[in-house]
Amino acid sequence: MSSRIFQSVISQMKDCTKLPLGVVDAEGTVVACTEPALVGQHWPQVADAINRHEGMYVAVDGKLFRPLAGRSNLYDFAAFVVGEGDVAQSYCALAVVALNGAKSFYEEKHDRASFVKNIITDNIMLGDVYLRARELHFPPEAVWGVFLARPTEESNPAVLDAIQALFPDRQNDFVLSITETDIAIVKMLEPGADTKTLYALATEMLEHVEEEFHVKCVIGIGTLATHLRDLARAYKEAGVAIEVGKVFNTEMSIINYENLGIGRLIYQLPTTLCEMFLQEVFKKNPIDSLDQETLFTINKFFENNLNVSETARKLFVHRNTLVYRLEKIKKLTGLDLREFDDAITFKVALMVKKYLVSRGIDG
């Protein structure tokens, strides 16, 4: 952020106020002020006081401070007034309004993070992407990893700061607050990066957040983007990965769009089509007629690649007992799970049922 922008705003307000106004950065350095002698002064105690204080205004050494709008719970800049009391508070409030407007305009025009956020949220025309990229000296072609992090519990602002600490390169790595819970991470990668690279980065993020703040998160991974125009596609894929994962991969904390398999296809189907499919597959009895023990047996059978002996061993039952259960399932549903085609049909049906339940439909 250019201090010239702040100084321009502050200078215009000089004749309208009786008290000195200014702006300090995240280090407590005065970057703009109506009193030129104060510009450049370093007040480290101010930065600590503002970051610790939870109120709107912070009074330090006869000055009143109020943070400007920022991307995290740690401030980037704060307006200040030399003085205290109601008058100083009013001047400070007016300064914050004016400075926030200038800051927002500047970031929209010159900030790379805002540019990337506009791309992934489809808030910029494709033709403007190339124009803005040239203005910002932004490489249009590079290898990018795009992630979406979402806390599974109550939203915690510390998550944004924790992830941001892992990616300090503000020119090439972007940690963006999208909603109250969603955090997008767009990182420029080395040529030759692959799916393993993306998974390793996601693992690092997840472990750091969970170890530092004991916050559970789920992270979706989009496919690699090799051009700026691909960032929006990769971001949507990361979102789809999380949504599909909530239905079919509930035990996983890191979900890669490339590994969603048939779950992604089912997630995109109309629910009416899914209901018709279940009715056609289970003509004899509905899938709800199967009890939990039977469903557990079926899932174990699938987990062990339709191997009767191995499944029986894992279930601690005799092989003949498992064969009897499979015959019982065949009589109830008309599907023999020992036959590959029937097993595929049943597996898909279970996933379709799970999808419908996630949509609030009994199926």
Buried (B, 14 or more C-beta within 10 A) or exposed (E): BEBEBBBEBBBEBEEEBEBBBBBBBBEBBBBBBBBEEBBEEEBEEBBEBBEEBEEEBBBBEEBBBBBBBBBBEBBBBBBBBBBBEEBBBEBBBBBBEBBBEBBBEBBEEBBBBBBBBBBBBEEBEEEEBBEBBEEBEBEEEBBBBBBBBBBEEEEBEBBBBBBBEBBEEEEBBBBBBBEEBBBBBBBBBEEEBEBEBBBEBBEEBBEBBBEEBEBEBBBBBBBBBEBBBBBBBBBBBBBBBBBBBBBBBEEBBBBBBBBBEEBBEBBEEEBEEBBEBBEEBBEEEBBEEBEEEBBEBBEBBBEBEBEBEBBBEBBEBEEEEBEEBBEEBBEBBEBBBBEEEBBEBBBBBBBBBBBBEBEEEEB
